[in-house]
Amino acid sequence: MPTEAPALSSASAMAKDLGVSDAKVKKAIQDLGLAAAAKKGCCSFYDAEAMAKLKAFFK
């Protein structure tokens, strides 16, 4: 039985959802010390928990 994979988003996708620039999201990820849930090549992908922390950071 296949299990449902968690939804992962790139920093760019999260920036678009939050309505801020990519650079601001990438800086916030560094400042908050968020770790990527997955990596594919040089791209990092973050889970819903990271997105929630970013939403709180930008409010």
KALIN-V475484 format. One record per backbone hydrogen bond with DSSP energy under -0.5 kcal/mol. NH is the residue of the N-H (numbers start at 1). CO is the residue of the C=O. If there is no record, write none. Layout:
((NH,CO) (NH,CO))
//
This chain:
((9,46) (11,44) (14,10) (15,11) (16,12) (17,13) (18,14) (19,15) (20,15) (25,21) (26,22) (27,23) (28,24) (29,25) (30,26) (31,27) (32,28) (33,29) (33,30) (34,29) (37,45) (38,45) (40,43) (43,40) (45,38) (46,9) (51,47) (52,48) (53,49) (54,50) (55,51) (56,52) (57,53) (58,54) (59,56))
//
